[in-house]
Amino acid sequence: MRRYALVTGGSRGIGRAIALRLASNGIPVVINYQSNVEAALAVKSEIESAGGEAELLPFDVGNLNEVESAIDKWESAHSEDYIAYLINNAGIRRDGMMFMMGNDDWHDVLNTSLNGFFYVTRKLITKMMMRKHGGRVVNMASFSGVEGVAGQTNYSAAKAALIGATKALAKEVAPRGVTVNAVAPGFIESDMTRDLNEEELKQTIPMRRFGKAEEVASLVAYLVSDESSYITGEVININGGL
């Protein structure tokens, strides 16, 4: 029985870095993406060129039918294996002041980060992790969900809810050997922060720099390892002292 890792939103940014890092640690990786097949194939190729294993699993995390169908299909093709490590990384930003925010900007952000977490995690915990008596769930939260950021009411709400869900779920599944933790990055160099004023924002960070996706990936790799087996229900900030 082989243990796989599923990284949602694994085709770019932090998700890409996590997929590469886990594969380098010998874990076969399932790369989820929604539409950018070229980027996903590039990550898969990079992993395989380095001697790792990877496969693609396209679906929209915010679409229940797609989630159910894709995971059922994967399980049918891997009857002797299971997804033991889940990294809920998929997320989007639709920034704007709340009084000017459209309904779609609110619902789309919450649907991807929060409903996506619910659909994917419920499916894998029920069908695989609890049945196999073991697993790791790492949820990608954010500084925005810990402290709140003006102009990100939707994103802050989604990530704060994800933090609460992390703590509650950790208590539910701990007796079955499943740990659930959250990582809360600050400003990390990625596609999601490309439109921000880096020079200005660096002045608010004690370390005076943005973090690297690889630094977040290192923390995630620790949280899915055996060395972290007594850590659950935690939210770990990685933000340069912000």
C-alpha positions in Angstrom: 0.0 0.0 0.0 1.5 3.3 -1.1 0.7 6.7 0.4 0.1 9.5 -2.0 -0.1 13.3 -1.4 -2.8 15.4 -3.1 -1.9 19.1 -3.5 -4.9 21.2 -4.6 -3.9 24.2 -6.7 -0.6 22.4 -7.3 0.3 23.8 -10.7 1.9 27.1 -9.6 3.1 29.3 -6.8 3.1 27.8 -3.3 1.3 24.7 -4.5 3.9 24.0 -7.1 6.7 24.4 -4.5 4.9 22.0 -2.1 4.4 19.4 -4.8 8.1 19.5 -5.8 9.3 19.3 -2.1 7.0 16.4 -1.2 8.1 14.5 -4.3 11.8 15.1 -3.5 11.0 13.4 -0.1 9.9 10.3 -1.9 6.1 10.8 -1.8 4.2 10.2 -5.0 2.3 13.4 -5.7 -1.2 14.0 -7.2 -1.2 17.5 -8.7 -4.7 19.1 -8.8 -5.4 22.0 -11.1 -8.6 23.5 -12.6 -7.7 24.8 -16.0 -4.0 25.5 -16.5 -2.9 22.1 -17.9 0.4 23.5 -19.3 1.5 24.6 -15.9 0.5 21.3 -14.3 2.3 19.3 -16.9 5.4 21.4 -16.3 5.4 20.6 -12.6 4.8 16.9 -13.3 7.7 16.9 -15.8 10.0 18.7 -13.3 9.2 16.1 -10.6 9.8 13.2 -12.9 13.0 14.7 -14.3 14.3 14.7 -10.7 13.4 11.1 -10.2 10.0 11.6 -8.4 6.5 10.4 -9.2 3.6 12.6 -10.1 0.2 12.5 -11.8 -2.4 15.0 -12.7 -6.0 15.2 -11.3 -8.0 18.1 -12.7 -11.1 19.3 -10.9 -12.6 22.5 -9.5 -12.3 22.2 -5.7 -15.5 24.3 -5.3 -17.6 22.0 -7.5 -18.9 19.1 -5.4 -19.6 16.8 -8.4 -16.2 17.3 -9.9 -14.5 16.6 -6.6 -16.5 13.4 -6.0 -16.0 12.1 -9.5 -12.3 12.8 -9.7 -11.5 11.2 -6.4 -13.7 8.2 -7.1 -11.9 7.7 -10.4 -8.5 8.0 -8.8 -9.4 5.5 -6.1 -10.7 3.0 -8.7 -7.3 3.2 -10.5 -5.3 2.8 -7.3 -7.1 0.1 -5.4 -4.0 -0.8 -3.4 -3.0 2.7 -2.5 -4.5 5.7 -0.8 -4.1 9.5 -0.4 -2.7 9.9 3.0 -1.5 13.5 2.7 -3.8 16.3 1.7 -2.6 19.8 1.2 -5.6 22.2 0.8 -3.8 24.9 -1.1 -6.3 26.0 -3.8 -7.4 29.6 -3.3 -8.2 32.8 -5.1 -8.2 36.5 -4.3 -10.8 39.1 -5.3 -9.7 42.1 -3.3 -11.7 45.2 -2.8 -13.3 47.3 -0.1 -16.4 45.5 1.2 -18.8 48.4 0.5 -17.8 48.1 -3.2 -17.6 44.3 -3.3 -19.8 42.4 -5.7 -21.7 39.2 -4.7 -19.6 37.0 -7.0 -16.3 38.3 -5.5 -17.5 37.3 -2.1 -19.0 33.9 -3.0 -16.2 32.9 -5.4 -13.5 33.4 -2.8 -15.3 31.6 0.0 -16.3 28.8 -2.4 -12.8 28.0 -3.4 -11.0 28.3 0.0 -13.8 27.1 2.3 -16.2 24.9 0.4 -13.2 23.5 -1.5 -11.6 22.5 1.8 -14.9 20.9 2.9 -15.6 18.9 -0.2 -12.1 17.5 -0.7 -11.3 16.9 2.9 -14.6 15.2 3.8 -14.2 12.9 0.8 -10.6 11.8 1.6 -11.0 11.5 5.3 -14.1 9.4 5.0 -13.0 7.2 2.1 -9.3 6.8 2.9 -7.6 8.3 5.9 -10.0 7.2 8.7 -10.3 3.7 7.1 -6.6 3.3 6.9 -6.0 4.7 10.4 -3.7 7.5 9.4 -3.2 10.7 7.5 -2.2 14.3 7.4 -4.2 17.3 6.4 -2.5 20.7 6.0 -4.7 23.7 5.2 -3.2 26.7 3.6 -4.6 29.6 5.7 -3.1 33.2 5.6 -2.0 36.1 7.7 -5.2 37.7 6.3 -7.2 35.1 8.2 -5.3 35.6 11.4 -5.1 39.4 11.6 -7.6 40.6 9.0 -6.5 42.8 6.1 -8.3 45.8 4.8 -9.5 45.3 1.3 -9.7 41.5 1.8 -12.9 41.0 3.8 -13.8 38.0 1.7 -10.3 36.4 1.8 -9.9 37.1 5.5 -13.3 35.6 6.2 -12.5 32.5 4.2 -9.2 31.9 5.8 -10.4 32.7 9.3 -13.2 30.1 8.8 -10.6 27.7 7.6 -8.6 28.1 10.8 -11.6 27.4 12.9 -12.4 24.3 10.8 -8.8 23.1 11.2 -9.0 23.3 15.0 -12.4 21.5 15.2 -11.6 18.8 12.7 -8.3 18.0 14.4 -10.3 17.1 17.5 -12.7 14.9 15.6 -10.1 12.8 13.7 -7.2 12.6 16.2 -8.4 9.2 17.6 -8.0 7.7 14.1 -4.4 8.8 13.7 -5.2 11.8 11.4 -3.6 15.2 12.1 -5.0 18.5 10.9 -2.9 21.7 10.9 -2.9 25.0 9.1 -0.1 27.1 7.8 -0.6 30.9 7.6 1.8 32.5 5.2 2.4 36.2 5.2 3.6 37.9 2.0 5.2 35.2 -0.2 6.6 35.6 -3.6 4.0 34.0 -5.9 1.4 34.7 -8.6 -1.1 35.8 -5.9 1.2 38.6 -4.6 2.6 39.7 -8.0 0.2 42.7 -8.1 1.2 44.0 -4.7 3.6 46.8 -4.0 6.5 44.7 -2.7 8.9 47.6 -1.9 6.2 49.3 0.2 5.0 46.2 2.0 8.5 45.0 2.8 8.8 48.0 5.1 6.1 46.5 7.3 7.8 43.1 7.7 10.5 42.9 10.4 12.7 40.7 8.1 12.3 43.3 5.3 11.6 40.8 2.6 8.8 38.6 1.1 9.1 34.9 1.9 9.8 32.2 -0.7 7.4 29.5 -1.7 10.1 27.0 -0.9 10.1 28.1 2.7 6.4 27.4 3.0 6.9 24.1 1.3 9.6 23.1 3.9 7.1 23.7 6.7 4.4 21.7 5.0 6.9 18.8 4.4 7.5 18.7 8.1 3.8 18.7 9.0 3.2 15.6 6.8 6.2 13.8 8.1 6.3 11.2 11.0 8.3 13.8 13.0 5.2 15.9 13.4 2.9 13.1 14.5 2.0 14.7 17.9 1.2 18.1 16.4 -2.5 18.7 15.5 -5.0 21.5 15.6 -2.2 24.1 15.2 -1.9 27.2 13.1 1.7 28.0 12.2 2.5 31.5 11.0 5.3 31.9 8.5 5.6 35.6 7.8 9.0 37.0 8.7 7.8 38.4 12.0 4.8 40.3 10.5 
